[in-house]
Amino acid sequence: MFEPICMIEGKAIADAKEDLRIAQKVEQYRISSRALYLPEGLRWKYLPLTEIERVDSSFRVISGGHCVPVREKRPEIDLMTAMGPVHLQLEKQASVQTILDMLDGKAEQG
């Protein structure tokens, strides 16, 4: 396994590889008490939880279908950091609640 890459320069956590190994899986993401890990190809990048300024839950609308257009709302979490917004696209509303609970005091329902 490759060493995870910190998304914010100068804010790397100690032993991120071990932290990723013990992080809880929530859909395609991993979250620990120290960082949120996002997949990037065969590697992982991470956002230290101390760098998250705000958390909001929202929905994105996806469209599909050929003959009959289909529009579907899917849950999403928007994180605001010093480097800008980060969007977590999820499949289940239960996953949104799990992540909000893990992020605890930073969460604000949108």
Biopython code that builds the backbone (N, CA, C, O; Angstrom):
import numpy as np
from Bio.PDB.StructureBuilder import StructureBuilder

atoms = [
    (1, "MET", "N", (0.843, -1.173, 0.000)),
    (1, "MET", "CA", (0.000, 0.000, 0.000)),
    (1, "MET", "C", (0.894, 1.244, 0.000)),
    (1, "MET", "O", (1.872, 1.329, 0.743)),
    (2, "PHE", "N", (0.529, 2.203, -0.853)),
    (2, "PHE", "CA", (1.258, 3.458, -0.932)),
    (2, "PHE", "C", (0.936, 4.340, 0.276)),
    (2, "PHE", "O", (-0.111, 4.193, 0.906)),
    (3, "GLU", "N", (1.849, 5.250, 0.585)),
    (3, "GLU", "CA", (1.612, 6.241, 1.643)),
    (3, "GLU", "C", (0.525, 7.212, 1.172)),
    (3, "GLU", "O", (0.631, 7.752, 0.071)),
    (4, "PRO", "N", (-0.511, 7.446, 1.974)),
    (4, "PRO", "CA", (-1.554, 8.409, 1.593)),
    (4, "PRO", "C", (-0.975, 9.821, 1.463)),
    (4, "PRO", "O", (-0.002, 10.162, 2.136)),
    (5, "ILE", "N", (-1.567, 10.624, 0.609)),
    (5, "ILE", "CA", (-1.093, 11.981, 0.333)),
    (5, "ILE", "C", (-2.029, 12.990, 0.997)),
    (5, "ILE", "O", (-3.246, 12.929, 0.818)),
    (6, "CYS", "N", (-1.458, 13.912, 1.757)),
    (6, "CYS", "CA", (-2.256, 14.945, 2.416)),
    (6, "CYS", "C", (-2.704, 15.971, 1.379)),
    (6, "CYS", "O", (-1.913, 16.397, 0.538)),
    (7, "MET", "N", (-3.977, 16.365, 1.440)),
    (7, "MET", "CA", (-4.534, 17.317, 0.480)),
    (7, "MET", "C", (-4.142, 18.760, 0.793)),
    (7, "MET", "O", (-4.231, 19.625, -0.078)),
    (8, "ILE", "N", (-3.709, 19.029, 2.028)),
    (8, "ILE", "CA", (-3.328, 20.379, 2.418)),
    (8, "ILE", "C", (-1.853, 20.373, 2.799)),
    (8, "ILE", "O", (-1.459, 19.722, 3.766)),
    (9, "GLU", "N", (-1.056, 21.087, 2.052)),
    (9, "GLU", "CA", (0.385, 21.115, 2.259)),
    (9, "GLU", "C", (0.731, 21.608, 3.660)),
    (9, "GLU", "O", (0.183, 22.601, 4.139)),
    (10, "GLY", "N", (1.644, 20.901, 4.300)),
    (10, "GLY", "CA", (2.102, 21.277, 5.625)),
    (10, "GLY", "C", (1.214, 20.804, 6.767)),
    (10, "GLY", "O", (1.484, 21.131, 7.923)),
    (11, "LYS", "N", (0.162, 20.046, 6.476)),
    (11, "LYS", "CA", (-0.782, 19.600, 7.510)),
    (11, "LYS", "C", (-0.832, 18.077, 7.633)),
    (11, "LYS", "O", (-1.801, 17.531, 8.160)),
    (12, "ALA", "N", (0.199, 17.393, 7.154)),
    (12, "ALA", "CA", (0.230, 15.930, 7.173)),
    (12, "ALA", "C", (0.166, 15.400, 8.605)),
    (12, "ALA", "O", (0.711, 16.007, 9.527)),
    (13, "ILE", "N", (-0.503, 14.269, 8.777)),
    (13, "ILE", "CA", (-0.574, 13.622, 10.083)),
    (13, "ILE", "C", (0.504, 12.548, 10.158)),
    (13, "ILE", "O", (0.927, 12.002, 9.139)),
    (14, "ALA", "N", (0.941, 12.256, 11.374)),
    (14, "ALA", "CA", (1.961, 11.223, 11.571)),
    (14, "ALA", "C", (1.348, 9.845, 11.320)),
    (14, "ALA", "O", (0.227, 9.567, 11.744)),
    (15, "ASP", "N", (2.086, 9.004, 10.636)),
    (15, "ASP", "CA", (1.714, 7.616, 10.377)),
    (15, "ASP", "C", (0.342, 7.488, 9.706)),
    (15, "ASP", "O", (-0.521, 6.741, 10.167)),
    (16, "ALA", "N", (0.162, 8.222, 8.620)),
    (16, "ALA", "CA", (-1.113, 8.203, 7.891)),
    (16, "ALA", "C", (-1.420, 6.814, 7.317)),
    (16, "ALA", "O", (-2.585, 6.432, 7.205)),
    (17, "LYS", "N", (-0.387, 6.070, 6.960)),
    (17, "LYS", "CA", (-0.602, 4.735, 6.388)),
    (17, "LYS", "C", (-1.282, 3.811, 7.404)),
    (17, "LYS", "O", (-2.208, 3.081, 7.053)),
    (18, "GLU", "N", (-0.833, 3.840, 8.641)),
    (18, "GLU", "CA", (-1.440, 3.031, 9.702)),
    (18, "GLU", "C", (-2.840, 3.552, 10.034)),
    (18, "GLU", "O", (-3.754, 2.765, 10.281)),
    (19, "ASP", "N", (-3.006, 4.873, 10.039)),
    (19, "ASP", "CA", (-4.314, 5.466, 10.313)),
    (19, "ASP", "C", (-5.329, 5.039, 9.251)),
    (19, "ASP", "O", (-6.476, 4.738, 9.580)),
    (20, "LEU", "N", (-4.921, 5.010, 7.992)),
    (20, "LEU", "CA", (-5.792, 4.547, 6.905)),
    (20, "LEU", "C", (-6.176, 3.082, 7.114)),
    (20, "LEU", "O", (-7.321, 2.697, 6.881)),
    (21, "ARG", "N", (-5.228, 2.280, 7.547)),
    (21, "ARG", "CA", (-5.480, 0.854, 7.746)),
    (21, "ARG", "C", (-6.580, 0.613, 8.785)),
    (21, "ARG", "O", (-7.360, -0.329, 8.643)),
    (22, "ILE", "N", (-6.653, 1.448, 9.825)),
    (22, "ILE", "CA", (-7.641, 1.240, 10.880)),
    (22, "ILE", "C", (-8.906, 2.086, 10.685)),
    (22, "ILE", "O", (-9.848, 1.979, 11.470)),
    (23, "ALA", "N", (-8.929, 2.920, 9.645)),
    (23, "ALA", "CA", (-10.082, 3.798, 9.395)),
    (23, "ALA", "C", (-11.320, 2.984, 9.016)),
    (23, "ALA", "O", (-11.216, 1.925, 8.397)),
    (24, "GLN", "N", (-12.487, 3.495, 9.396)),
    (24, "GLN", "CA", (-13.756, 2.835, 9.089)),
    (24, "GLN", "C", (-14.170, 3.141, 7.650)),
    (24, "GLN", "O", (-14.045, 4.274, 7.185)),
    (25, "LYS", "N", (-14.661, 2.125, 6.959)),
    (25, "LYS", "CA", (-15.123, 2.275, 5.582)),
    (25, "LYS", "C", (-16.566, 2.768, 5.569)),
    (25, "LYS", "O", (-17.435, 2.210, 6.239)),
    (26, "VAL", "N", (-16.803, 3.826, 4.792)),
    (26, "VAL", "CA", (-18.156, 4.323, 4.549)),
    (26, "VAL", "C", (-18.248, 4.535, 3.042)),
    (26, "VAL", "O", (-17.733, 5.514, 2.502)),
    (27, "GLU", "N", (-18.912, 3.600, 2.381)),
    (27, "GLU", "CA", (-18.959, 3.537, 0.915)),
    (27, "GLU", "C", (-17.523, 3.520, 0.385)),
    (27, "GLU", "O", (-16.737, 2.670, 0.803)),
    (28, "GLN", "N", (-17.152, 4.440, -0.531)),
    (28, "GLN", "CA", (-15.800, 4.397, -1.082)),
    (28, "GLN", "C", (-14.783, 5.164, -0.250)),
    (28, "GLN", "O", (-13.595, 5.160, -0.570)),
    (29, "TYR", "N", (-15.232, 5.820, 0.813)),
    (29, "TYR", "CA", (-14.363, 6.641, 1.649)),
    (29, "TYR", "C", (-13.944, 5.876, 2.902)),
    (29, "TYR", "O", (-14.544, 4.859, 3.252)),
    (30, "ARG", "N", (-12.906, 6.379, 3.572)),
    (30, "ARG", "CA", (-12.467, 5.856, 4.863)),
    (30, "ARG", "C", (-12.378, 7.047, 5.803)),
    (30, "ARG", "O", (-11.972, 8.136, 5.399)),
    (31, "ILE", "N", (-12.761, 6.835, 7.064)),
    (31, "ILE", "CA", (-12.694, 7.925, 8.034)),
    (31, "ILE", "C", (-12.188, 7.377, 9.365)),
    (31, "ILE", "O", (-12.626, 6.327, 9.836)),
    (32, "SER", "N", (-11.256, 8.118, 9.954)),
    (32, "SER", "CA", (-10.713, 7.765, 11.266)),
    (32, "SER", "C", (-10.961, 8.936, 12.195)),
    (32, "SER", "O", (-11.639, 9.894, 11.826)),
    (33, "SER", "N", (-10.420, 8.866, 13.386)),
    (33, "SER", "CA", (-10.561, 9.972, 14.323)),
    (33, "SER", "C", (-9.641, 11.134, 13.957)),
    (33, "SER", "O", (-9.722, 12.207, 14.556)),
    (34, "ARG", "N", (-8.761, 10.918, 12.966)),
    (34, "ARG", "CA", (-7.795, 11.945, 12.589)),
    (34, "ARG", "C", (-7.942, 12.473, 11.171)),
    (34, "ARG", "O", (-7.540, 13.604, 10.895)),
    (35, "ALA", "N", (-8.514, 11.674, 10.255)),
    (35, "ALA", "CA", (-8.535, 12.095, 8.855)),
    (35, "ALA", "C", (-9.664, 11.428, 8.077)),
    (35, "ALA", "O", (-10.187, 10.383, 8.463)),
    (36, "LEU", "N", (-10.019, 12.070, 6.967)),
    (36, "LEU", "CA", (-10.975, 11.546, 6.001)),
    (36, "LEU", "C", (-10.175, 11.178, 4.757)),
    (36, "LEU", "O", (-9.469, 12.020, 4.202)),
    (37, "TYR", "N", (-10.279, 9.932, 4.317)),
    (37, "TYR", "CA", (-9.498, 9.422, 3.186)),
    (37, "TYR", "C", (-10.385, 9.278, 1.957)),
    (37, "TYR", "O", (-11.488, 8.735, 2.023)),
    (38, "LEU", "N", (-9.875, 9.779, 0.833)),
    (38, "LEU", "CA", (-10.599, 9.726, -0.434)),
    (38, "LEU", "C", (-9.770, 8.936, -1.441)),
    (38, "LEU", "O", (-8.567, 9.163, -1.562)),
    (39, "PRO", "N", (-10.399, 8.009, -2.166)),
    (39, "PRO", "CA", (-9.652, 7.238, -3.155)),
    (39, "PRO", "C", (-9.265, 8.102, -4.350)),
    (39, "PRO", "O", (-10.022, 8.976, -4.775)),
    (40, "GLU", "N", (-8.079, 7.843, -4.879)),
    (40, "GLU", "CA", (-7.611, 8.527, -6.087)),
    (40, "GLU", "C", (-6.814, 7.517, -6.907)),
    (40, "GLU", "O", (-5.598, 7.392, -6.756)),
    (41, "GLY", "N", (-7.521, 6.800, -7.774)),
    (41, "GLY", "CA", (-6.873, 5.737, -8.539)),
    (41, "GLY", "C", (-6.464, 4.615, -7.598)),
    (41, "GLY", "O", (-7.288, 4.097, -6.844)),
    (42, "LEU", "N", (-5.188, 4.243, -7.643)),
    (42, "LEU", "CA", (-4.675, 3.199, -6.759)),
    (42, "LEU", "C", (-4.133, 3.769, -5.452)),
    (42, "LEU", "O", (-3.674, 3.014, -4.595)),
    (43, "ARG", "N", (-4.178, 5.065, -5.294)),
    (43, "ARG", "CA", (-3.658, 5.726, -4.101)),
    (43, "ARG", "C", (-4.803, 6.327, -3.294)),
    (43, "ARG", "O", (-5.959, 6.306, -3.717)),
    (44, "TRP", "N", (-4.466, 6.851, -2.147)),
    (44, "TRP", "CA", (-5.407, 7.550, -1.279)),
    (44, "TRP", "C", (-4.880, 8.940, -1.008)),
    (44, "TRP", "O", (-3.676, 9.134, -0.839)),
    (45, "LYS", "N", (-5.777, 9.906, -0.965)),
    (45, "LYS", "CA", (-5.429, 11.227, -0.471)),
    (45, "LYS", "C", (-6.282, 11.454, 0.766)),
    (45, "LYS", "O", (-7.333, 10.832, 0.928)),
    (46, "TYR", "N", (-5.829, 12.347, 1.639)),
    (46, "TYR", "CA", (-6.594, 12.530, 2.870)),
    (46, "TYR", "C", (-6.674, 13.985, 3.284)),
    (46, "TYR", "O", (-5.844, 14.818, 2.920)),
    (47, "LEU", "N", (-7.714, 14.253, 4.062)),
    (47, "LEU", "CA", (-7.986, 15.568, 4.607)),
    (47, "LEU", "C", (-7.991, 15.430, 6.128)),
    (47, "LEU", "O", (-8.866, 14.761, 6.677)),
    (48, "PRO", "N", (-7.022, 16.054, 6.827)),
    (48, "PRO", "CA", (-7.040, 15.984, 8.294)),
    (48, "PRO", "C", (-8.337, 16.611, 8.820)),
    (48, "PRO", "O", (-8.748, 17.670, 8.347)),
    (49, "LEU", "N", (-8.971, 15.969, 9.783)),
    (49, "LEU", "CA", (-10.241, 16.459, 10.304)),
    (49, "LEU", "C", (-10.101, 17.843, 10.930)),
    (49, "LEU", "O", (-11.066, 18.606, 10.959)),
    (50, "THR", "N", (-8.911, 18.176, 11.430)),
    (50, "THR", "CA", (-8.687, 19.497, 12.035)),
    (50, "THR", "C", (-8.764, 20.618, 11.003)),
    (50, "THR", "O", (-8.910, 21.783, 11.372)),
    (51, "GLU", "N", (-8.668, 20.282, 9.706)),
    (51, "GLU", "CA", (-8.688, 21.290, 8.642)),
    (51, "GLU", "C", (-10.086, 21.510, 8.054)),
    (51, "GLU", "O", (-10.259, 22.345, 7.167)),
    (52, "ILE", "N", (-11.078, 20.769, 8.541)),
    (52, "ILE", "CA", (-12.454, 20.942, 8.066)),
    (52, "ILE", "C", (-13.100, 22.066, 8.852)),
    (52, "ILE", "O", (-13.196, 22.005, 10.078)),
    (53, "GLU", "N", (-13.541, 23.089, 8.143)),
    (53, "GLU", "CA", (-14.141, 24.255, 8.785)),
    (53, "GLU", "C", (-15.657, 24.149, 8.898)),
    (53, "GLU", "O", (-16.253, 24.673, 9.839)),
    (54, "ARG", "N", (-16.274, 23.473, 7.941)),
    (54, "ARG", "CA", (-17.736, 23.376, 7.919)),
    (54, "ARG", "C", (-18.156, 22.121, 7.164)),
    (54, "ARG", "O", (-17.484, 21.696, 6.224)),
    (55, "VAL", "N", (-19.275, 21.533, 7.584)),
    (55, "VAL", "CA", (-19.822, 20.338, 6.944)),
    (55, "VAL", "C", (-21.309, 20.554, 6.706)),
    (55, "VAL", "O", (-22.042, 20.916, 7.626)),
    (56, "ASP", "N", (-21.754, 20.333, 5.475)),
    (56, "ASP", "CA", (-23.169, 20.444, 5.137)),
    (56, "ASP", "C", (-23.588, 19.208, 4.343)),
    (56, "ASP", "O", (-22.828, 18.701, 3.518)),
    (57, "SER", "N", (-24.798, 18.734, 4.602)),
    (57, "SER", "CA", (-25.325, 17.652, 3.763)),
    (57, "SER", "C", (-26.217, 18.286, 2.704)),
    (57, "SER", "O", (-26.893, 19.282, 2.962)),
    (58, "SER", "N", (-26.212, 17.702, 1.517)),
    (58, "SER", "CA", (-27.034, 18.216, 0.424)),
    (58, "SER", "C", (-27.360, 17.065, -0.513)),
    (58, "SER", "O", (-27.129, 15.900, -0.189)),
    (59, "PHE", "N", (-27.895, 17.399, -1.669)),
    (59, "PHE", "CA", (-28.209, 16.405, -2.694)),
    (59, "PHE", "C", (-27.678, 16.894, -4.025)),
    (59, "PHE", "O", (-27.590, 18.099, -4.263)),
    (60, "ARG", "N", (-27.323, 15.961, -4.890)),
    (60, "ARG", "CA", (-27.003, 16.289, -6.267)),
    (60, "ARG", "C", (-28.054, 15.598, -7.123)),
    (60, "ARG", "O", (-28.580, 14.553, -6.738)),
    (61, "VAL", "N", (-28.354, 16.157, -8.248)),
    (61, "VAL", "CA", (-29.344, 15.568, -9.145)),
    (61, "VAL", "C", (-28.595, 14.968, -10.323)),
    (61, "VAL", "O", (-27.812, 15.644, -10.990)),
    (62, "ILE", "N", (-28.847, 13.695, -10.567)),
    (62, "ILE", "CA", (-28.236, 13.039, -11.724)),
    (62, "ILE", "C", (-29.323, 12.739, -12.737)),
    (62, "ILE", "O", (-30.464, 12.451, -12.374)),
    (63, "SER", "N", (-28.970, 12.807, -13.992)),
    (63, "SER", "CA", (-29.917, 12.537, -15.080)),
    (63, "SER", "C", (-29.416, 11.348, -15.877)),
    (63, "SER", "O", (-28.211, 11.135, -16.008)),
    (64, "GLY", "N", (-30.339, 10.590, -16.397)),
    (64, "GLY", "CA", (-29.976, 9.439, -17.215)),
    (64, "GLY", "C", (-31.165, 8.965, -18.010)),
    (64, "GLY", "O", (-32.235, 9.573, -17.985)),
    (65, "GLY", "N", (-30.968, 7.892, -18.703)),
    (65, "GLY", "CA", (-32.039, 7.347, -19.531)),
    (65, "GLY", "C", (-31.922, 7.837, -20.957)),
    (65, "GLY", "O", (-31.456, 8.949, -21.207)),
    (66, "HIS", "N", (-32.348, 7.002, -21.893)),
    (66, "HIS", "CA", (-32.270, 7.370, -23.308)),
    (66, "HIS", "C", (-33.639, 7.802, -23.834)),
    (66, "HIS", "O", (-33.803, 8.921, -24.319)),
    (67, "CYS", "N", (-34.593, 6.924, -23.733)),
    (67, "CYS", "CA", (-35.924, 7.227, -24.259)),
    (67, "CYS", "C", (-36.753, 8.026, -23.256)),
    (67, "CYS", "O", (-37.465, 8.962, -23.619)),
    (68, "VAL", "N", (-36.647, 7.641, -22.012)),
    (68, "VAL", "CA", (-37.398, 8.306, -20.957)),
    (68, "VAL", "C", (-36.387, 8.932, -19.997)),
    (68, "VAL", "O", (-35.674, 8.217, -19.293)),
    (69, "PRO", "N", (-36.324, 10.252, -19.968)),
    (69, "PRO", "CA", (-35.368, 10.889, -19.059)),
    (69, "PRO", "C", (-35.677, 10.563, -17.598)),
    (69, "PRO", "O", (-36.835, 10.551, -17.182)),
    (70, "VAL", "N", (-34.642, 10.303, -16.846)),
    (70, "VAL", "CA", (-34.778, 9.980, -15.436)),
    (70, "VAL", "C", (-33.907, 10.945, -14.649)),
    (70, "VAL", "O", (-32.723, 11.112, -14.944)),
    (71, "ARG", "N", (-34.495, 11.571, -13.655)),
    (71, "ARG", "CA", (-33.737, 12.454, -12.763)),
    (71, "ARG", "C", (-33.819, 11.846, -11.368)),
    (71, "ARG", "O", (-34.892, 11.456, -10.908)),
    (72, "GLU", "N", (-32.686, 11.772, -10.713)),
    (72, "GLU", "CA", (-32.645, 11.134, -9.406)),
    (72, "GLU", "C", (-31.792, 11.978, -8.455)),
    (72, "GLU", "O", (-30.730, 12.471, -8.836)),
    (73, "LYS", "N", (-32.261, 12.139, -7.230)),
    (73, "LYS", "CA", (-31.501, 12.857, -6.222)),
    (73, "LYS", "C", (-30.609, 11.878, -5.471)),
    (73, "LYS", "O", (-31.066, 10.821, -5.037)),
    (74, "ARG", "N", (-29.342, 12.228, -5.318)),
    (74, "ARG", "CA", (-28.395, 11.399, -4.578)),
    (74, "ARG", "C", (-27.772, 12.243, -3.469)),
    (74, "ARG", "O", (-27.518, 13.430, -3.670)),
    (75, "PRO", "N", (-27.525, 11.654, -2.313)),
    (75, "PRO", "CA", (-26.958, 12.419, -1.200)),
    (75, "PRO", "C", (-25.507, 12.814, -1.447)),
    (75, "PRO", "O", (-24.777, 12.156, -2.189)),
    (76, "GLU", "N", (-25.117, 13.900, -0.809)),
    (76, "GLU", "CA", (-23.761, 14.433, -0.955)),
    (76, "GLU", "C", (-23.403, 15.148, 0.347)),
    (76, "GLU", "O", (-24.284, 15.647, 1.047)),
    (77, "ILE", "N", (-22.128, 15.196, 0.665)),
    (77, "ILE", "CA", (-21.638, 15.981, 1.788)),
    (77, "ILE", "C", (-20.670, 17.008, 1.232)),
    (77, "ILE", "O", (-19.777, 16.675, 0.453)),
    (78, "ASP", "N", (-20.851, 18.256, 1.634)),
    (78, "ASP", "CA", (-19.971, 19.344, 1.216)),
    (78, "ASP", "C", (-19.118, 19.747, 2.409)),
    (78, "ASP", "O", (-19.639, 20.134, 3.455)),
    (79, "LEU", "N", (-17.803, 19.653, 2.245)),
    (79, "LEU", "CA", (-16.854, 20.046, 3.286)),
    (79, "LEU", "C", (-16.182, 21.337, 2.860)),
    (79, "LEU", "O", (-15.738, 21.455, 1.718)),
    (80, "MET", "N", (-16.101, 22.298, 3.752)),
    (80, "MET", "CA", (-15.393, 23.538, 3.456)),
    (80, "MET", "C", (-14.067, 23.503, 4.212)),
    (80, "MET", "O", (-14.028, 23.277, 5.421)),
    (81, "THR", "N", (-12.979, 23.731, 3.468)),
    (81, "THR", "CA", (-11.641, 23.744, 4.051)),
    (81, "THR", "C", (-10.939, 25.024, 3.627)),
    (81, "THR", "O", (-11.467, 25.792, 2.823)),
    (82, "ALA", "N", (-9.760, 25.248, 4.163)),
    (82, "ALA", "CA", (-8.971, 26.421, 3.795)),
    (82, "ALA", "C", (-8.594, 26.377, 2.314)),
    (82, "ALA", "O", (-8.412, 27.426, 1.696)),
    (83, "MET", "N", (-8.474, 25.190, 1.741)),
    (83, "MET", "CA", (-8.105, 25.063, 0.323)),
    (83, "MET", "C", (-9.310, 25.120, -0.604)),
    (83, "MET", "O", (-9.152, 25.103, -1.825)),
    (84, "GLY", "N", (-10.517, 25.187, -0.040)),
    (84, "GLY", "CA", (-11.735, 25.241, -0.838)),
    (84, "GLY", "C", (-12.662, 24.087, -0.512)),
    (84, "GLY", "O", (-12.398, 23.322, 0.416)),
    (85, "PRO", "N", (-13.753, 23.951, -1.270)),
    (85, "PRO", "CA", (-14.735, 22.897, -0.977)),
    (85, "PRO", "C", (-14.275, 21.511, -1.441)),
    (85, "PRO", "O", (-13.528, 21.373, -2.410)),
    (86, "VAL", "N", (-14.745, 20.500, -0.723)),
    (86, "VAL", "CA", (-14.540, 19.095, -1.078)),
    (86, "VAL", "C", (-15.921, 18.460, -1.045)),
    (86, "VAL", "O", (-16.648, 18.624, -0.065)),
    (87, "HIS", "N", (-16.297, 17.738, -2.096)),
    (87, "HIS", "CA", (-17.618, 17.125, -2.190)),
    (87, "HIS", "C", (-17.483, 15.612, -2.105)),
    (87, "HIS", "O", (-16.702, 15.007, -2.839)),
    (88, "LEU", "N", (-18.245, 15.010, -1.208)),
    (88, "LEU", "CA", (-18.285, 13.558, -1.082)),
    (88, "LEU", "C", (-19.596, 13.085, -1.674)),
    (88, "LEU", "O", (-20.662, 13.371, -1.129)),
    (89, "GLN", "N", (-19.534, 12.368, -2.781)),
    (89, "GLN", "CA", (-20.743, 11.870, -3.431)),
    (89, "GLN", "C", (-21.036, 10.470, -2.916)),
    (89, "GLN", "O", (-20.195, 9.573, -2.989)),
    (90, "LEU", "N", (-22.235, 10.303, -2.397)),
    (90, "LEU", "CA", (-22.613, 9.052, -1.760)),
    (90, "LEU", "C", (-23.827, 8.439, -2.442)),
    (90, "LEU", "O", (-24.503, 9.095, -3.235)),
    (91, "GLU", "N", (-24.095, 7.187, -2.130)),
    (91, "GLU", "CA", (-25.230, 6.475, -2.702)),
    (91, "GLU", "C", (-26.400, 6.402, -1.739)),
    (91, "GLU", "O", (-27.552, 6.382, -2.172)),
    (92, "LYS", "N", (-26.124, 6.360, -0.418)),
    (92, "LYS", "CA", (-27.179, 6.134, 0.569)),
    (92, "LYS", "C", (-27.241, 7.267, 1.580)),
    (92, "LYS", "O", (-26.212, 7.794, 2.002)),
    (93, "GLN", "N", (-28.451, 7.632, 1.964)),
    (93, "GLN", "CA", (-28.632, 8.660, 2.986)),
    (93, "GLN", "C", (-28.054, 8.199, 4.323)),
    (93, "GLN", "O", (-27.563, 9.022, 5.096)),
    (94, "ALA", "N", (-28.105, 6.905, 4.604)),
    (94, "ALA", "CA", (-27.550, 6.371, 5.857)),
    (94, "ALA", "C", (-26.044, 6.634, 5.934)),
    (94, "ALA", "O", (-25.511, 6.864, 7.020)),
    (95, "SER", "N", (-25.365, 6.600, 4.800)),
    (95, "SER", "CA", (-23.927, 6.886, 4.767)),
    (95, "SER", "C", (-23.654, 8.341, 5.120)),
    (95, "SER", "O", (-22.667, 8.652, 5.787)),
    (96, "VAL", "N", (-24.534, 9.231, 4.669)),
    (96, "VAL", "CA", (-24.399, 10.650, 5.009)),
    (96, "VAL", "C", (-24.478, 10.802, 6.517)),
    (96, "VAL", "O", (-23.648, 11.485, 7.118)),
    (97, "GLN", "N", (-25.461, 10.177, 7.127)),
    (97, "GLN", "CA", (-25.628, 10.303, 8.576)),
    (97, "GLN", "C", (-24.441, 9.703, 9.321)),
    (97, "GLN", "O", (-24.014, 10.256, 10.334)),
    (98, "THR", "N", (-23.905, 8.592, 8.847)),
    (98, "THR", "CA", (-22.743, 7.981, 9.477)),
    (98, "THR", "C", (-21.560, 8.935, 9.467)),
    (98, "THR", "O", (-20.890, 9.109, 10.486)),
    (99, "ILE", "N", (-21.299, 9.556, 8.319)),
    (99, "ILE", "CA", (-20.174, 10.489, 8.215)),
    (99, "ILE", "C", (-20.426, 11.725, 9.076)),
    (99, "ILE", "O", (-19.514, 12.192, 9.757)),
    (100, "LEU", "N", (-21.641, 12.260, 9.057)),
    (100, "LEU", "CA", (-21.950, 13.424, 9.892)),
    (100, "LEU", "C", (-21.744, 13.100, 11.367)),
    (100, "LEU", "O", (-21.218, 13.925, 12.115)),
    (101, "ASP", "N", (-22.150, 11.916, 11.788)),
    (101, "ASP", "CA", (-21.955, 11.512, 13.177)),
    (101, "ASP", "C", (-20.469, 11.404, 13.519)),
    (101, "ASP", "O", (-20.051, 11.785, 14.613)),
    (102, "MET", "N", (-19.686, 10.892, 12.594)),
    (102, "MET", "CA", (-18.247, 10.748, 12.835)),
    (102, "MET", "C", (-17.526, 12.102, 12.849)),
    (102, "MET", "O", (-16.536, 12.278, 13.559)),
    (103, "LEU", "N", (-18.032, 13.053, 12.061)),
    (103, "LEU", "CA", (-17.432, 14.376, 12.043)),
    (103, "LEU", "C", (-17.940, 15.237, 13.192)),
    (103, "LEU", "O", (-17.370, 16.284, 13.499)),
    (104, "ASP", "N", (-19.023, 14.780, 13.826)),
    (104, "ASP", "CA", (-19.485, 15.296, 15.101)),
    (104, "ASP", "C", (-19.762, 16.794, 15.126)),
    (104, "ASP", "O", (-20.708, 17.239, 14.476)),
    (105, "GLY", "N", (-18.979, 17.588, 15.849)),
    (105, "GLY", "CA", (-19.264, 18.982, 16.100)),
    (105, "GLY", "C", (-19.174, 19.882, 14.880)),
    (105, "GLY", "O", (-19.653, 21.015, 14.925)),
    (106, "LYS", "N", (-18.572, 19.410, 13.786)),
    (106, "LYS", "CA", (-18.419, 20.224, 12.587)),
    (106, "LYS", "C", (-19.654, 20.188, 11.714)),
    (106, "LYS", "O", (-19.787, 21.001, 10.799)),
    (107, "ALA", "N", (-20.568, 19.254, 11.980)),
    (107, "ALA", "CA", (-21.693, 19.018, 11.078)),
    (107, "ALA", "C", (-22.822, 20.032, 11.269)),
    (107, "ALA", "O", (-23.187, 20.383, 12.391)),
    (108, "GLU", "N", (-23.351, 20.482, 10.160)),
    (108, "GLU", "CA", (-24.553, 21.311, 10.129)),
    (108, "GLU", "C", (-25.450, 20.757, 9.038)),
    (108, "GLU", "O", (-25.042, 20.671, 7.880)),
    (109, "GLN", "N", (-26.658, 20.385, 9.397)),
    (109, "GLN", "CA", (-27.567, 19.822, 8.403)),
    (109, "GLN", "C", (-27.940, 20.885, 7.390)),
    (109, "GLN", "O", (-28.301, 22.004, 7.757)),
    (110, "GLY", "N", (-27.852, 20.530, 6.091)),
    (110, "GLY", "CA", (-28.171, 21.483, 5.030)),
    (110, "GLY", "C", (-29.538, 21.220, 4.474)),
    (110, "GLY", "O", (-29.982, 21.925, 3.568)),
]
sb = StructureBuilder()
sb.init_structure("model")
sb.init_model(0)
sb.init_chain("A")
sb.init_seg("    ")
for serial, (resi, resn, name, xyz) in enumerate(atoms, 1):
    if name == "N":
        sb.init_residue(resn, " ", resi, " ")
    sb.init_atom(name, np.array(xyz, "f"), 0.0, 1.0, " ", f" {name:<3s}", serial, name[0])
structure = sb.get_structure()
